[in-house]
Amino acid sequence: MIIADMTAAPAPTPEDTPLSPALSGAVPLADWGLIRARGADTVTFLQGQLTNELASAGASQARLAGYCSAKGRLLASFVAWQVTGAEDWLLACSADVLPPTLKRLSMFVMRAQCKLSQADDVALWGLVGPAAQQWLGTDLPAQAWSVSRVKDAQIVRLPDVDGTVRCLWAGPADQAPAQLPAMSLQAWQVLEVRSGVARIVAATSEAFVPQMVNFELVGGVNFKKGCYPGQEVVARSQYRGTLKRRGALLATQAPMQAGQEIFLASEPEQPAGQIALAASADGQGWEAFAEVKRAALAGELHLGSAQGPALQVRALPYAVPQDEA
């Protein structure tokens, strides 16, 4: 698994919106959903479908992984982890891509001993900041993508954002962390954008090869594992020596949404990129994680058209290789 050197990331620029010191608490993740995969062949089946390697994860590690079309375009993205053992996994994804993704994956199970279903019996919450740290105590996973367990629930630590802890909590509804301070879904979504880790939604399904949204830089692709749908395209994009599109953080005062196109002022005829995720920064404008032509990042970017709202480029929390374009 290839993970970017987070210590090499550039410092935030002065115009970056700081995180609120009060950003702390829990929120039910209404825009996420869960697929359950159970059976003796679960790991083998998922290994043949997803971009990352699951077999070595064990009970203590989650995996970020993509599910691609035959053309190497991301149909969905997952955070996947074991529930009760190697034959029982949960895959968290965007709620709006869950039904078609579940249907498509189920088509390829065939004779494998793996049953796929929507995990409606599992509640999924986001935990953030000091309140979450205090509530979890020694059960807080030590680092990003590690997993701990409390009673019947699993806690998956996501990458921190500017030092702010983020976790997924998955478990029975009657054990949910409702006693923590309530946090808005909007606040969670801002952190998700700033993390620079793409979550594929319906508006962007089949829009991106993984590298276009830095998926391999944040640990979502393993280039040494076996085949999966689109693997040849993904590998060719990695090793042919040129990656002309990458993920970037953008900001503006105008509303943004996933799927919107980005234009370069000097090239109004064709888009220079596309929004992957966007969120309102609580009165401080809007922020987005987007796929953009690398050559366009130094120019004047606009939302929706070459005459649309101006976009500012902000620093990612991890390094992007500069010698691959």
C-alpha positions as CSV (number, residue, x, y, z in Angstrom):
1,M,0.0,0.0,0.0
2,I,1.5,3.4,-1.0
3,I,0.8,6.2,1.4
4,A,2.0,9.8,0.9
5,D,4.5,11.3,3.3
6,M,2.3,13.6,5.3
7,T,5.2,15.3,6.9
8,A,6.3,16.6,3.5
9,A,3.0,18.5,2.9
10,P,3.3,22.2,2.4
11,A,2.1,24.5,5.2
12,P,-1.4,25.9,4.9
13,T,-1.5,29.3,3.1
14,P,-2.6,32.3,5.1
15,E,-5.9,32.6,3.4
16,D,-6.9,29.0,4.5
17,T,-9.9,29.0,6.7
18,P,-8.8,27.7,10.2
19,L,-10.7,24.9,11.9
20,S,-13.0,25.9,14.6
21,P,-11.5,25.0,18.1
22,A,-15.1,24.0,19.0
23,L,-15.3,21.4,16.2
24,S,-15.9,18.4,18.4
25,G,-18.6,15.8,18.8
26,A,-20.6,13.2,16.9
27,V,-22.9,13.1,13.9
28,P,-24.9,10.3,12.2
29,L,-23.6,10.0,8.7
30,A,-26.8,10.2,6.6
31,D,-24.9,10.5,3.3
32,W,-22.9,7.3,3.9
33,G,-24.1,3.7,3.7
34,L,-22.8,0.2,4.6
35,I,-22.5,-3.0,2.6
36,R,-21.9,-6.2,4.5
37,A,-19.9,-9.0,3.0
38,R,-20.0,-12.4,4.7
39,G,-18.8,-15.9,3.9
40,A,-15.8,-18.1,3.6
41,D,-14.7,-16.6,0.3
42,T,-15.3,-12.9,1.3
43,V,-11.6,-11.8,1.3
44,T,-10.8,-13.7,-1.9
45,F,-13.9,-12.2,-3.7
46,L,-13.2,-8.6,-2.6
47,Q,-9.5,-9.0,-3.5
48,G,-10.6,-9.6,-7.1
49,Q,-12.9,-6.6,-7.2
50,L,-11.2,-3.7,-5.3
51,T,-8.1,-1.6,-5.9
52,N,-6.5,-2.4,-2.5
53,E,-5.2,-5.5,-0.8
54,L,-7.4,-6.7,2.1
55,A,-5.9,-10.1,3.0
56,S,-3.2,-8.6,5.2
57,A,-5.4,-6.1,7.0
58,G,-6.4,-8.4,9.8
59,A,-8.7,-7.2,12.5
60,S,-6.7,-4.1,13.4
61,Q,-6.5,-2.3,10.0
62,A,-9.1,-0.8,7.7
63,R,-8.5,-0.3,4.0
64,L,-9.4,2.5,1.7
65,A,-10.3,1.0,-1.7
66,G,-11.9,1.8,-5.0
67,Y,-14.3,-0.2,-7.2
68,C,-13.6,0.5,-10.9
69,S,-15.2,-0.1,-14.2
70,A,-13.4,-2.1,-16.9
71,K,-12.1,1.3,-18.1
72,G,-10.5,2.0,-14.8
73,R,-13.0,4.7,-13.7
74,L,-14.1,4.7,-10.1
75,L,-17.7,3.5,-9.7
76,A,-17.5,3.8,-5.9
77,S,-15.0,4.2,-3.1
78,F,-15.0,2.3,0.2
79,V,-13.5,2.2,3.7
80,A,-13.5,-1.5,4.5
81,W,-12.8,-3.4,7.7
82,Q,-13.4,-6.7,9.5
83,V,-16.3,-7.0,11.8
84,T,-16.1,-10.3,13.6
85,G,-13.4,-12.0,11.6
86,A,-12.0,-12.6,8.1
87,E,-15.4,-13.9,6.9
88,D,-17.3,-10.7,8.0
89,W,-16.6,-7.3,6.5
90,L,-18.3,-3.9,6.3
91,L,-17.7,-1.5,3.4
92,A,-18.7,2.1,4.0
93,C,-19.4,4.1,0.9
94,S,-21.5,7.1,-0.3
95,A,-25.2,6.3,0.2
96,D,-26.2,7.4,-3.3
97,V,-23.9,4.9,-5.0
98,L,-24.7,2.0,-2.6
99,P,-27.7,0.4,-4.5
100,P,-26.1,0.2,-7.9
101,T,-22.7,-0.8,-6.5
102,L,-24.3,-3.6,-4.4
103,K,-26.2,-4.8,-7.5
104,R,-23.1,-4.8,-9.7
105,L,-20.8,-6.5,-7.1
106,S,-23.5,-9.1,-6.5
107,M,-23.5,-10.0,-10.2
108,F,-19.9,-11.2,-9.9
109,V,-20.2,-13.3,-6.7
110,M,-21.4,-16.3,-8.8
111,R,-20.3,-19.5,-6.9
112,A,-18.1,-17.7,-4.3
113,Q,-19.2,-18.2,-0.7
114,C,-19.8,-14.5,-0.1
115,K,-23.2,-13.0,0.6
116,L,-23.5,-9.2,0.0
117,S,-26.3,-7.1,1.6
118,Q,-27.0,-3.6,2.7
119,A,-26.2,-3.4,6.4
120,D,-29.3,-1.6,7.6
121,D,-28.9,-3.0,11.1
122,V,-25.6,-1.1,11.6
123,A,-25.5,2.6,12.5
124,L,-22.7,4.7,11.2
125,W,-21.5,7.9,13.0
126,G,-18.7,10.3,12.6
127,L,-16.7,11.2,15.7
128,V,-14.5,14.3,15.8
129,G,-12.2,16.3,18.0
130,P,-11.5,16.4,21.8
131,A,-15.0,15.2,22.8
132,A,-14.5,12.0,20.7
133,Q,-11.0,11.5,22.1
134,Q,-12.2,11.8,25.6
135,W,-15.1,9.5,25.1
136,L,-13.0,6.9,23.4
137,G,-10.0,7.2,25.8
138,T,-7.7,4.3,25.3
139,D,-10.0,2.8,22.6
140,L,-9.0,5.6,20.2
141,P,-7.2,3.9,17.3
142,A,-3.5,4.9,17.3
143,Q,-3.3,6.0,13.7
144,A,-5.1,6.5,10.5
145,W,-6.8,3.4,9.0
146,S,-6.4,1.5,12.3
147,V,-9.4,-0.1,14.0
148,S,-10.4,-0.6,17.6
149,R,-13.5,-2.3,19.1
150,V,-15.8,-1.3,21.9
151,K,-18.6,-3.7,22.8
152,D,-20.3,-4.6,19.5
153,A,-19.0,-1.5,17.6
154,Q,-15.9,-0.9,15.5
155,I,-14.0,2.5,15.5
156,V,-12.0,3.3,12.3
157,R,-9.7,6.2,12.6
158,L,-9.6,8.4,9.4
159,P,-6.7,10.7,8.6
160,D,-6.6,13.7,11.0
161,V,-7.3,17.1,9.5
162,D,-5.1,19.9,10.8
163,G,-4.6,17.9,14.0
164,T,-8.3,17.2,14.5
165,V,-9.1,13.6,15.1
166,R,-11.8,11.9,12.9
167,C,-13.2,8.5,13.3
168,L,-16.0,6.3,11.9
169,W,-18.1,4.5,14.5
170,A,-20.1,1.5,13.3
171,G,-22.3,-0.6,15.6
172,P,-25.8,-1.2,16.9
173,A,-28.1,1.8,17.1
174,D,-28.7,1.4,20.8
175,Q,-24.9,1.8,21.5
176,A,-24.5,4.9,19.3
177,P,-22.5,7.8,20.8
178,A,-25.6,10.1,21.0
179,Q,-24.4,11.4,24.4
180,L,-21.5,13.2,22.7
181,P,-22.1,16.9,21.7
182,A,-24.1,17.0,18.4
183,M,-22.1,18.2,15.4
184,S,-23.6,19.2,12.1
185,L,-23.2,17.0,9.0
186,Q,-22.0,20.1,7.2
187,A,-19.1,20.4,9.7
188,W,-18.1,16.8,9.1
189,Q,-18.3,17.3,5.3
190,V,-15.9,20.2,5.5
191,L,-13.4,18.0,7.3
192,E,-13.9,15.3,4.7
193,V,-13.2,17.8,1.9
194,R,-10.1,19.1,3.6
195,S,-8.7,15.6,4.2
196,G,-8.1,15.3,0.4
197,V,-9.5,11.7,0.4
198,A,-12.1,11.4,-2.3
199,R,-15.5,9.7,-1.6
200,I,-17.1,8.8,-4.9
201,V,-20.7,10.0,-5.1
202,A,-23.4,9.5,-7.7
203,A,-22.5,12.7,-9.6
204,T,-18.9,11.6,-10.0
205,S,-19.3,7.8,-10.5
206,E,-17.2,6.7,-13.5
207,A,-15.6,10.2,-13.7
208,F,-12.2,9.6,-12.4
209,V,-9.3,7.1,-12.8
210,P,-8.0,6.7,-9.2
211,Q,-4.9,8.8,-9.7
212,M,-7.0,11.8,-10.9
213,V,-8.2,12.2,-7.3
214,N,-4.8,11.2,-5.6
215,F,-6.3,7.9,-4.5
216,E,-3.0,6.0,-4.6
217,L,-1.3,8.8,-2.6
218,V,-3.7,8.3,0.3
219,G,-3.4,4.5,0.4
220,G,-6.3,3.5,-1.8
221,V,-4.4,1.5,-4.5
222,N,-2.1,-1.4,-4.1
223,F,-0.1,-2.0,-7.4
224,K,1.3,-5.3,-6.3
225,K,-2.0,-7.1,-5.6
226,G,-3.8,-9.3,-8.1
227,C,-6.1,-8.3,-10.9
228,Y,-9.4,-6.4,-10.4
229,P,-11.7,-4.6,-12.9
230,G,-9.8,-1.8,-14.6
231,Q,-6.5,-2.8,-13.2
232,E,-4.6,-2.5,-16.5
233,V,-5.8,1.0,-17.0
234,V,-4.9,2.1,-13.5
235,A,-1.5,0.5,-13.7
236,R,-0.8,2.1,-17.1
237,S,-1.8,5.5,-15.7
238,Q,0.7,5.0,-12.9
239,Y,3.7,3.8,-14.9
240,R,3.5,5.5,-18.3
241,G,5.2,8.5,-16.7
242,T,2.7,11.3,-17.1
243,L,-0.2,12.1,-14.7
244,K,-1.8,15.3,-16.2
245,R,-4.7,15.5,-13.7
246,R,-4.6,15.5,-9.9
247,G,-6.8,16.2,-6.9
248,A,-6.6,19.7,-5.5
249,L,-8.4,21.7,-2.7
250,L,-10.3,24.8,-3.9
251,A,-12.3,27.5,-2.2
252,T,-14.8,30.2,-3.3
253,Q,-17.7,32.2,-1.8
254,A,-20.2,30.6,-4.3
255,P,-22.0,27.3,-3.6
256,M,-20.3,24.3,-5.1
257,Q,-21.5,20.7,-5.6
258,A,-20.0,17.4,-6.7
259,G,-20.0,17.1,-10.5
260,Q,-19.7,20.8,-11.3
261,E,-17.1,21.6,-13.9
262,I,-14.1,23.9,-13.5
263,F,-12.7,26.2,-16.2
264,L,-9.5,27.9,-16.9
265,A,-10.0,31.6,-17.8
266,S,-7.6,31.3,-20.8
267,E,-9.3,28.1,-22.1
268,P,-13.1,28.8,-21.9
269,E,-14.1,26.1,-24.5
270,Q,-13.4,23.0,-22.4
271,P,-13.4,22.2,-18.7
272,A,-10.2,22.0,-16.8
273,G,-11.6,19.8,-14.0
274,Q,-14.5,18.6,-12.0
275,I,-15.6,18.9,-8.3
276,A,-15.4,15.6,-6.5
277,L,-16.7,16.7,-3.0
278,A,-17.9,20.1,-1.8
279,A,-19.1,21.6,1.5
280,S,-20.2,24.9,3.0
281,A,-17.6,26.2,5.5
282,D,-20.1,27.6,8.0
283,G,-20.3,31.2,6.7
284,Q,-16.8,31.2,5.4
285,G,-17.6,30.3,1.8
286,W,-17.4,26.9,0.2
287,E,-14.6,24.4,-0.1
288,A,-14.1,21.5,-2.5
289,F,-11.8,18.6,-3.4
290,A,-11.6,18.5,-7.1
291,E,-9.9,16.9,-10.0
292,V,-7.9,19.5,-12.1
293,K,-5.5,19.5,-14.9
294,R,-2.1,20.1,-13.3
295,A,-1.1,22.7,-15.9
296,A,-4.2,24.7,-15.0
297,L,-3.5,25.0,-11.2
298,A,-1.2,28.0,-11.8
299,G,-3.9,29.8,-13.9
300,E,-7.2,31.5,-13.1
301,L,-9.7,28.9,-12.3
302,H,-13.5,29.5,-12.3
303,L,-16.5,27.5,-11.3
304,G,-19.0,26.5,-13.9
305,S,-17.6,28.6,-16.8
306,A,-14.6,30.8,-17.6
307,Q,-16.7,33.7,-16.3
308,G,-17.9,32.0,-13.2
309,P,-16.9,32.6,-9.6
310,A,-13.1,32.6,-9.1
311,L,-11.5,29.7,-7.3
312,Q,-8.6,29.7,-5.0
313,V,-6.2,26.8,-4.7
314,R,-5.3,25.7,-1.2
315,A,-2.7,23.4,0.2
316,L,-3.3,19.7,0.4
317,P,-2.5,17.9,3.7
318,Y,-0.1,15.5,1.9
319,A,2.6,15.8,-0.7
320,V,1.9,15.3,-4.5
321,P,5.0,14.3,-6.6
322,Q,6.0,17.2,-8.7
323,D,8.1,15.4,-11.4
324,E,5.3,13.2,-12.9
325,A,3.6,15.7,-15.2
